[in-house]
Amino acid sequence: MNIKPDLLLNLAKALHLNSCATQTFFLASLGINDIWMIKPIATPQDMLADLTQTLSQLQTPAYILDGFGDILVINPGAMAIFNLEASQLHAPHLLSQHNIIRFLFSPEFKNLDTVMNKAQSASARRMVMLYKLWTLKYRHHWYFQRLLPELNRYQVFREHWQSPSFHDEDIYVQYNPIILKHPELGLLKLLVCPTHSITAQGDLYLFILQPLDVQTAEVCLQLAKNLGTQAIPVAPWPKPPTPADVLKVS
C-alpha cells in the first residue's frame, strides 16, 4: 500500500525507533528486496570471501556476523578475549548455536559472564538495541521468527529486548564500547565497530574490536603474534529460503 511520509514518521515515533532504525524502517517501507539493490558483479559468496580475507589480515580481534547475528567467521584473537573454546561454538540442538546473543547472554557461558561483567548494563543494553536495529528488516523471515523465542530464554537479553526505550536513548552511530576483565589478559578496553556490507542474501557485518588504550593494543598485538590471525569458519551462510528439518527446534 502507498503510505505517506507523515504516516511513516508517526509510525516510527510510535514504535520508539532510534535514528538508525528509523532509516532502516523507511527503506523497508519501499518494499524493495535486497537483491534489487546489488549490481550483479560479485556473488554473496564473493563478498563473504572478501570480508574473510580482510579479517585474516587484522591484528585485532574480529568476527563476521550475518543479519541474524550468527557468527560466520571469527579470528583467534576474538576467541581469546571472549574466553571461548572451539567446542563452545557448536551446539546442534540449538537454532541459536552460532548466535552472538547466545555467547553474550546465555548462562552456560560462565567464563564469558565473568570476563564481560554483566553489571555493565549500559553496554549490554546497547548491544540489544543494536541487535534490534540489525534484525529489523528480517522480522518476517522464518529463521528470525524461530530464533527469537529461543533467544528470549536468556533473561538479560529478554529484559532489554522487551523494555521500552528511554527518552534520552538513541543510536545514530553503530558502535559499542566494552570493558573486559580477563583473568589472564587483564583489563581490556575496546570499541566494537561494524563494517556493513549489503549482499543479495542479506547483510554482513565485519566487527573489528579496536583497542582504546595502550595496554589493550599491546595485548591484541601479542595475541595476533602468538595465535595468528587466520579466519575460523563457524556458521553456514546464507540461510535457506524455507525451513529445513534439521533446523527445527523443540
N, C-alpha and C positions, 0 to 999 in steps of 0.2 A: 504494500500500500504506500501511497505518497504521503509522507509525514513532513509537515512544515518545520522549518528550523526552530521556531519558537516552542513548538511542542516537544521537539527533541531536547532542547535546552532544559525545559521544565522537567522532563523525564530524568535527565542526568542529575538535576538538583534533587529530585525526589528520591533517587536511588543513592544519593550521597556519594557520587563518584568523585575520585580525586582527579586532578588535572590531566594526568597521563591516561587514566581510564576513560575520561570523557572524550578524549581524542579518539581512542580505540572504539568507543561506543558510537561516535558519529560516523566513523569509517564503516563500521559493521552495519549501520543503518542503510547504507547504499546497496547492500545485498551483493557485493562483488566478491567473487571467490578468489582465494589466493592465487590460483593458477592463472587467472586473467591478468594479474599484476606483474608476472615474471616473464621476461624475454626468454625464448627457448634457446638460450646459448649454452647454459650449463644445467645438468640434471641436479635434482636434490642430493643425490649421492655424491656428485662432484663437489657441491657446496659443503657437505659434511666433511669430505676428504680434505678440502682446503682449510677448513677450520681446525681439523685434527692435525694437519701438518703445522699450522701456526702454533697450536697448543704444545706440540712436541718440541718446539724451539724456545718456549718460555722458561725463564729462570725463576719463576714464582709459581706458587700453587695455582692450579686452574682446572676447570672442568667444563663440559658442554652439556646443556640441557635442551630438551625439546620443549614445545609449547605446553606440555602437560606437567613439566617438572621432572621428567625422568632423566637420570644421568646416562648419557650416551657414551661419553669418554671422560676419563679423569687421568691426571698425572700423579706420579708418586709423591710429590710434594703436598698435594691436597690430601692424599690418603694419610700422610704422616701428621699434618697439623690437626686433622679431624680425628686422629687416633682410630682410624678404620683398618680392619683386616680384610684381605681379599675375600675370605669366606662370607663376610657380612654383606657383601654386595649382591648376593643372590639369595632369595627365599621364594622358591617356585610356588608355594602355597598362597602367596600374596600377590594381588594385582599391583600393589604399590611397592613391590620388592625393590625396584630401582629408583624410587622417587625420592627427591631431595627432602620432601616433607617427612618421610619415614625416618631418614637418617637424623634429621634435626629434632623431631618431636616424639618419636616412638620411645616408650620406656625401656625397650630392650637394649638401647644403646646407652648404658650407664656410664661407660667411659667418656663418650662424647658429651653426655649431660654434664659431667664434671668439668670437662675442658671448656665448654661453651658457657657454663654458669647461667642456667636458665633464669637466674634473678635479673638478667639483662632483658627485662620485659619490653623495653623500647625497641631493642634490636629484633627480638622475636616477633613483636607485633608488626614492625616494618616489613619483615620477611613475609608474613602472611598477607599484608597489604600488597606487596609486590606480586605475590603468587596470585592474588585476586586479579591483578592487572594482566598478568601474562596469560591467564586462563580464560579471560573474559570472552574472547572470540570462540572458545571451544566449549562453552557451556552446553550446547546442544549435541555435542559429539558423544556417541555411545560410550567411548572409553572414559571420558571425564565423568559421565553420569554414573558409571560403575565405580570409578576411582574415588570420588568424593565421599561416599558413605564409609569407605574403608579408612580414609584419612581422618574423618571425623571421630574415629575411635581414639585418636590421640588427643587427650584432654586440653593441653595448652593450645594446640592448633585449633581445636573446635571452639574454644573460648574466644580467640581472636577472630576467627572466621565469622562467627555468628554475632559478634558485638558490633554496635553501630560506630560510625566514625566520630571522632571528636571535632569540635568546631575549628580548632587550630591545626588540624591534621591534613596534610596534603602530600602528594608525590608529584613533583614536576621534574625531578631528575632521578633516574633509576640507579641508585647505589645504596649500599648498606654498610655502615661502619660496624665492625665487630671486634671484641676483645676476647682472646682465648687464653685461658690459664692452663697451659700444657704441663703435665707433671715432669716431662723431660726437657722440653724446649723452652720453658719459661713463659713469661708474659708476652703475648703476640698481639700487636695492633694492626688491623688490616682493613682495607676498604674493598668491599666486594663490588666489582663493576662489570656489568654485562655488555658484550658487543652483540648487537641484534642483527640477525640475518633472516631475510624473507625467502622462503622456497615454496615451490608448488605443493609440497607436502606439509606445509606448516612452518612455524617459526623455529629458529635455532638460536641459542644464546651461548656464547663463549664467555664464561666468567673468569676474569683474571683477578686474583686476590693481591692487591697492591699493598706493600708494606707502608706503614705510617710512621715508623721510627727506624733509627739506625739498627737497633738490636734485631728487630723483626726482619729487616733487609738482610742482615748477616745470616740469620737463621735460614731464611729462604734460599740464599745462595749456597749455603753449606748443604742443605737438603738436595739441591739440584746436583751438586758435585758428588755427594755420597750415594744418592738413589737413582740419579739420572732424570731425564725429562721425557722419557718415552710415553706415548699415549697408550692407556689401558682401556680397551673396549669394555663396555658394561651392558647397556640395554640395546635391544634391536630397534631399528628405525627404518622406515616410517611405520606408523600404526596401520593395521589392516582396516579397510573401509567398513567392514562389518565384523561383528563379534566372532571370535574363534573359540571353539570349545575349550581349548587349553587355557583360555584367559578367564573362564567363568569362575566366580568366587562364591563360596557358600556363605 
